[in-house]
């Protein structure tokens, strides 16, 4: 993977940006690996705007069942199904998730998508349950999925070995747990949620909804020797100054590079 394409950066209840989701782009293969899809058909604007090409999207991962992470995948499936029907999509579309979530996605598809689209399941659209610690190859990159130890609901993250010998780890929207140590320790890129500034903790009270502050994430990343830290899944009340404010607070606790992307940004890995 050569580039991180930021599709959304907000938490569940944002209105000024899209829910946190992203794609990894492999330049050599010219293919995308989508991770989460946000909460609605706003994901389609990312196709229409040229950030994603559905015809080159063959792999996706969904972390957990919450609406702001899962519901966009049904629109993605409709988009890809349309290309399958007009014969402009080559190959299959694979969705990775834990087994419980695979059943949920399948059930919602059967209730909400047309019979024509549902007929593609098991043939061209395949939902593939993965186990904790299981590794899959995604166009030459080794991706290991793992249980994040979430308390809200079962949630998986992943770590991926990039072709440039670097390692990227995604912790979903969960605070760091010790069970994820092996995947976080000395990783080159860590993608982590930070709901708000520590200075605004009493306003947003992230600890009550199993989220973290910028300071907490930066301290954890520093302790684990992380080199590059991406902070997102945030509030959007400070969207116009979020990059400046989060970076400024984080620099006091983390010596590596801090990225606080806006929606639609691209980051070279």
C-alpha positions in Angstrom: 0.0 0.0 0.0 1.3 3.4 -1.0 -1.2 5.9 0.1 -3.8 6.5 2.8 -7.0 8.1 1.4 -9.0 9.8 4.1 -12.7 9.5 3.3 -14.1 10.7 6.7 -12.8 11.8 10.0 -15.7 12.4 12.4 -17.4 10.4 15.2 -20.9 9.0 15.0 -22.8 12.3 15.5 -20.9 14.7 13.3 -22.7 16.9 10.8 -19.9 19.0 9.3 -17.8 16.1 8.1 -18.3 12.4 7.3 -17.9 9.5 9.7 -14.4 8.0 10.0 -13.4 5.7 7.1 -10.5 5.4 4.8 -9.0 3.4 1.9 -5.5 2.2 1.3 -4.3 2.5 -2.3 -1.7 0.2 -3.8 0.0 2.1 -6.7 1.5 -1.0 -8.3 -1.8 -2.9 -8.4 -3.9 0.3 -8.8 -6.3 -1.3 -6.3 -8.0 -0.1 -3.1 -8.6 -1.7 0.3 -11.6 0.1 2.0 -11.8 0.1 5.8 -15.3 0.9 7.2 -17.7 3.0 5.1 -19.3 5.5 7.3 -22.9 5.7 8.1 -24.7 6.4 4.9 -24.7 7.2 1.2 -22.2 10.0 1.7 -19.6 7.3 0.8 -20.9 7.6 -2.8 -19.6 11.1 -3.0 -16.1 9.7 -2.6 -16.6 7.6 -5.7 -18.2 10.5 -7.6 -15.4 12.9 -6.5 -12.7 10.5 -7.8 -11.2 9.5 -4.4 -12.3 6.0 -5.0 -12.9 4.0 -8.2 -15.5 1.3 -7.5 -14.2 -0.8 -10.4 -10.8 -1.0 -8.6 -12.2 -1.8 -5.2 -12.2 -5.6 -4.4 -11.4 -5.7 -0.7 -13.2 -4.1 2.3 -13.1 -4.5 6.0 -15.7 -3.5 8.6 -14.7 -3.1 12.2 -18.0 -3.4 14.0 -21.8 -3.1 13.9 -22.3 0.5 14.9 -24.2 2.5 12.3 -21.4 5.1 11.6 -19.0 2.4 10.6 -21.2 -0.2 8.9 -24.2 1.3 7.0 -22.1 2.8 4.2 -21.1 -0.6 3.1 -24.6 -1.3 1.8 -24.3 1.6 -0.6 -20.8 0.5 -1.6 -22.3 -2.9 -2.5 -25.1 -1.3 -4.5 -22.4 0.8 -6.4 -20.4 -2.3 -7.2 -23.4 -4.4 -8.1 -24.3 -1.7 -10.7 -20.9 -2.2 -12.3 -21.3 -5.9 -12.2 -24.6 -5.7 -13.9 -23.2 -3.5 -16.7 -20.2 -5.8 -17.0 -17.7 -3.1 -16.2 -16.5 -4.8 -12.9 -14.0 -7.6 -13.2 -13.5 -10.2 -10.4 -15.2 -10.4 -7.0 -15.8 -8.0 -4.1 -14.6 -9.4 -0.7 -15.8 -8.0 2.7 -13.8 -9.1 5.8 -15.3 -8.8 9.3 -15.7 -10.9 12.4 -18.2 -13.8 12.3 -20.9 -12.1 14.4 -20.8 -9.0 12.1 -20.9 -11.2 9.0 -24.3 -12.5 10.1 -25.5 -9.0 10.8 -24.5 -7.7 7.4 -26.0 -10.7 5.6 -29.3 -10.2 7.5 -29.5 -6.5 6.7 -28.7 -7.1 3.0 -31.5 -9.7 2.8 -34.0 -7.2 4.3 -33.0 -4.0 2.5 -31.3 -4.8 -0.9 -33.1 -6.0 -4.0 -33.4 -9.6 -4.9 -31.1 -8.9 -7.9 -28.3 -7.6 -5.7 -28.8 -10.3 -3.1 -28.4 -12.9 -5.8 -24.7 -11.8 -6.2 -23.9 -12.9 -2.7 -21.7 -16.0 -2.6 -21.0 -15.5 -6.3 -19.5 -12.1 -6.9 -19.9 -10.4 -3.5 -18.5 -12.5 -0.7 -18.6 -11.8 3.1 -15.6 -13.5 4.6 -15.6 -14.0 8.4 -12.1 -13.7 10.0 -10.9 -14.9 13.4 -8.7 -13.1 15.9 -5.1 -13.2 14.7 -6.0 -14.5 11.2 -3.9 -13.3 8.3 -5.2 -12.7 4.7 -3.3 -11.6 1.7 -4.7 -8.4 0.0 -2.9 -7.9 -3.4 0.4 -8.9 -2.0 0.1 -7.3 1.5 -0.3 -9.4 4.6 -3.2 -8.2 6.7 -3.7 -9.6 10.2 -7.1 -9.0 11.8 -7.4 -8.9 15.6 -9.9 -8.5 18.4 -9.6 -5.0 20.0 -11.1 -6.1 23.3 -13.9 -3.6 23.0 -16.4 -3.2 25.8 -19.3 -1.7 23.7 -19.5 -4.5 21.2 -17.2 -6.9 19.5 -14.8 -5.0 17.3 -11.8 -6.0 15.2 -8.8 -3.9 13.9 -6.0 -4.9 11.6 -2.3 -4.6 11.1 -0.8 -4.7 7.6 2.8 -5.3 6.4 3.3 -2.8 3.6 5.5 -3.5 0.6 7.9 -0.8 1.7 8.6 -2.9 4.8 6.7 -0.6 7.0 3.8 -1.6 9.2 0.4 0.1 9.7 -2.0 -0.7 12.5 -5.6 0.4 12.7 -7.3 0.4 16.1 -10.9 1.1 15.0 -12.7 3.5 17.3 -11.5 1.9 20.5 -9.1 3.0 23.2 -5.8 1.0 23.3 -6.0 -2.3 25.2 -2.9 -4.3 26.3 -4.1 -7.2 24.2 -3.2 -5.1 21.1 0.4 -4.5 22.3 2.1 -6.8 19.7 0.4 -4.9 16.8 1.1 -1.4 18.1 4.6 -1.8 19.4 7.1 0.1 17.2 4.6 0.3 14.3 5.4 2.8 11.6 1.8 4.1 11.3 -0.9 4.0 14.0 -4.4 5.0 13.1 -6.3 5.8 16.3 -9.4 7.5 17.6 -9.2 10.7 19.6 -12.6 12.1 20.4 -11.5 15.4 21.8 -8.7 17.5 23.3 -7.8 16.7 26.9 -8.5 20.3 27.5 -12.1 19.7 26.5 -12.5 16.4 28.4 -15.1 17.6 30.8 -17.2 18.9 27.9 -17.2 15.7 25.8 -16.5 13.1 28.6 -14.9 10.5 26.3 -14.4 8.0 29.1 -18.1 7.6 29.4 -18.4 6.3 25.9 -15.2 4.3 25.6 -13.2 6.9 23.7 -9.9 8.7 24.3 -8.4 12.2 24.4 -5.5 13.4 22.3 -3.2 13.3 25.2 -4.1 9.7 26.1 -3.5 8.5 22.6 -0.2 10.5 22.2 1.1 9.2 25.5 0.3 5.6 24.5 1.9 6.0 21.1 5.1 7.5 22.6 5.3 4.6 25.1 5.1 2.1 22.2 7.6 3.7 19.9 5.2 4.6 17.2 6.7 6.7 14.4 3.6 8.2 12.7 0.3 8.8 14.4 -3.0 9.6 12.7 -5.8 11.0 14.9 -9.4 11.0 13.8 -13.0 9.9 14.8 -13.3 13.3 16.5 -15.9 15.9 17.4 -16.6 18.5 14.7 -17.3 21.5 16.9 -13.7 22.7 16.2 -13.4 21.5 12.6 -11.9 24.7 11.3 -9.1 24.6 13.9 -9.0 20.9 14.7 -5.7 20.2 12.8 -4.0 23.0 14.6 -5.4 22.4 18.1 -5.0 18.6 18.1 -1.5 18.8 16.7 -0.4 21.4 19.2 -1.7 19.5 22.2 -0.3 16.2 21.0 3.2 17.5 20.4 3.6 17.9 24.1 3.3 14.1 24.6 4.4 12.4 21.3 7.8 12.9 19.6 6.9 11.3 16.2 4.9 12.8 13.4 1.2 13.7 14.1 -1.4 13.8 11.4 -4.8 15.2 12.0 -6.4 14.9 8.6 -9.5 16.6 7.1 -11.9 14.6 5.0 -10.6 14.0 1.5 -6.9 14.3 2.4 -4.3 11.8 1.0 -1.3 10.8 3.0 1.8 9.1 1.5 2.8 6.1 3.5 
